[in-house]
Amino acid sequence: MAEYTVFSLSQVAQHKSKKDCWLVIDGRVLNLTKFLDEHPGGEEVLTECAGKDATQAFNDIGHSKSAQKLLLKYQVGVVQGYTFKGDSHAPIEEPKKNEMSALVIKDDHIPKHATLVEFFLPLLLAASYFAYRCLNAGSSTL
């Protein structure tokens, strides 16, 4: 287990600007200043929690395993007096292969030709109907 600097919450609270953004998640003190521009939810989300314990907000969102792994990259220390549950101070595991990636929306295997048929078949039917209507428009008798 790596040794980290111990910070008090009052020390973390001094880092609450865009140029110096620290926050606490699960007892880990994170310096997210360089991550502000990369955060998918925007920098405002992080700056609102800057200098505070953001564990509840982080867990409420339901971040992916990849996002949880990023915590280790930006960790600069731990909060004084925080007791880690189980072995949560240990590095977060890599996502398992059978878990769905955060970027995968739908993972069904439809062949490309089937997708083309689904797109062009309705267009072909509509064009055929309108061609039939146009060709028979002059021959209608009442």
N, C-alpha and C positions, 0 to 999 in steps of 0.2 A: 504494500500500500504506500503510495507516495505521500510525503509529508507536505502539508499546505500551511500557509500563513493563516493565523486565526484573527478574524476581524469581529468587532462588535457591530451591532446594528447601527449605532450612532456613527461609526466610521463609514459604513456603507452608505448611510444617508447623506454624506457629504458629496457623493458622486451621483448627482441627479440631473445632469445637463446632457445636451446632445454631444458635446465634446468630451464628456466624461460620464458614461452611463454604466453604472453597476447595479445589479440587483441580486436577490437571493432566491434560489429555487432548491427546495429539499436540502437546505443547510449548506448548499454550495454557493460561494460568492462568485459571481460571474461579471467579467468586464466585457460588456457587449457593445462598446463604442464602435469597433470596426465592423460589427455585424448589423448595425442599424440600417444601412442601405440595402443589405441583402435580405432582410426579414420579409417573408412573403406577406405578412399582415400589415406591413408598413412600419415606419419608425415610431409613429405616434403611440402605437400599442406599447412599445417598450419604454418610451420616455414617460408615459403615464405611471409606470410601475418603477421607474428609476429610483434608486436609493431605498427601496422597500423589499419586503418579502413577497415575491410574486408566485409562490408555490401554488396557491389556490387558483389563481388566474391561469397558470400554465396547465394545471391538471384539468380544469374545467373545459379547456379548448380541446383536449384529447389529441395531443401531439403524437406524431409517428415515432417509431423507434429511431429513425434517422435524426429527428429533431432532438430526441432525448440523448442521443450519442453526441450531438453538438455541444451539450452542456460541458462535457469534459474538455473540449477544445478551448472554451472561453473561461474555464474555472481558474481563478487566481487565489482562492482560499476557501476557508470554511467559516461559518458563523460560530462565535463563542457561545458555548453552552448548548449547542444543538446535539441531540443524541440521534444517531443514525439508526433507523429501524432495520434489523437484520443486517444484511451486508450491503446496504444501499450506498455506502461510501466507496465500494468497489466499482471498477469500470463497468459501464453498461454494455451488455452483450450485443454482438452483431445480430441484425434481424435474421431469422431463419428463412431458408429458401421457400418454405411453403406459405410464408406470410405474404400478403398482398402489398405491393409497393405503393407508396403514397401517390405516385404519378399515374398508376394504372386505374382507369375508370371502369373499363369493361374488358374482360379477358375471355371472350369467346372466339372460337376459331372459325369464322365464316370465310370461305374462299373468296378471292377478289372477283371472280366471274359471277358469283351469286350476288354480290353487292351491285355489280353493274346491271344485272338482270332486274333486281329490285328497283333500280332507278329508272332504267330505260323502258321496261315493259309497260308501266302506266303511261309514259309519254307516247309510246307507239300506239297503244290502244286509244288514247285521246285523239291523236292525229288521225287515225283510221276513222274514228267516229265523225270527226269534223269533215274529212274528205268525203265520206259517204253522204253526209247532209248537204254539202255543197253541190255534189254531182247530181243529187236527186231533188234539189230545190226547184229546178225549172220544170220538172215533170209531174209536179203534184197537181191534181185536179179536184175540184170541189163540186 
